[in-house]
Amino acid sequence: MASKTLTVRVDAQVAARLEKLAQATRRSRSFLAAEAIEEYVTLHEWQVQAIVEGLEQAKRGEGTVLDEVRAKWESRRDSPPD
């Protein structure tokens, strides 16, 4: 996979923590930072896509009425556990 160099600024304390982690794991700071960015982007891409899809469903009039959701959860709350 092709890579691209990025330059980022982080708080000095975060940089120190990253250095300690890199030494402890015998990985480079660059490797750890790239791994962290990948995880962050993956998580937030998923969340944003879910929000966009939800908004599109709402515009089409699809979805669940809040009162129906509330009634369902209240009935679960009030019924004894299995």
C-alpha positions in Angstrom: 0.0 0.0 0.0 1.3 3.5 -0.8 1.9 5.8 2.0 2.0 9.6 2.4 3.8 11.6 4.9 1.8 13.9 7.2 3.0 16.3 9.8 0.9 16.7 12.9 1.3 18.8 16.1 0.5 17.2 19.4 0.7 18.3 23.0 4.2 17.8 24.5 2.8 15.4 27.1 1.1 13.3 24.3 4.4 13.2 22.4 6.2 12.0 25.5 3.6 9.3 26.1 3.9 8.2 22.5 7.6 8.0 22.8 7.3 5.8 25.9 4.8 3.6 24.3 7.0 3.3 21.2 9.9 2.2 23.3 7.9 -0.3 25.3 6.3 -1.9 22.2 9.5 -1.7 20.1 7.5 0.2 17.4 8.2 3.5 15.9 6.2 6.6 16.8 5.2 6.8 13.2 3.8 3.3 13.2 1.8 3.9 16.4 0.5 7.3 15.2 -0.5 5.8 11.8 -2.3 2.9 13.6 -4.1 5.4 15.9 -5.2 7.6 13.0 -6.4 4.5 11.0 -8.6 3.4 14.0 -9.9 6.9 14.5 -10.8 7.4 10.8 -12.5 4.0 10.6 -14.6 4.7 13.7 -15.7 8.1 12.6 -16.3 7.2 9.0 -18.7 4.5 10.3 -20.5 7.0 12.6 -20.8 9.7 10.0 -22.1 7.2 7.4 -24.7 5.9 9.9 -25.8 9.5 10.6 -26.1 10.3 6.9 -28.1 7.2 6.3 -30.4 8.0 9.2 -31.0 11.5 7.9 -31.8 10.1 4.5 -34.3 7.6 6.0 -35.9 10.4 8.0 -36.3 12.6 4.8 -38.1 9.6 3.2 -40.4 9.3 6.1 -38.9 6.0 7.2 -38.0 5.2 10.7 -39.7 4.7 14.1 -41.8 7.1 15.9 -40.2 8.2 19.2 -43.4 7.4 21.2 -43.3 3.8 19.9 -39.7 3.4 21.0 -40.4 4.9 24.4 -43.4 2.6 24.9 -41.4 -0.4 24.0 -38.6 0.4 26.4 -41.0 1.3 29.2 -42.8 -2.1 28.8 -39.4 -3.8 29.0 -38.5 -1.8 32.1 -41.8 -2.7 33.8 -41.8 -6.4 33.0 -39.9 -8.9 35.2 -36.7 -10.4 33.8 -36.8 -13.8 32.3 
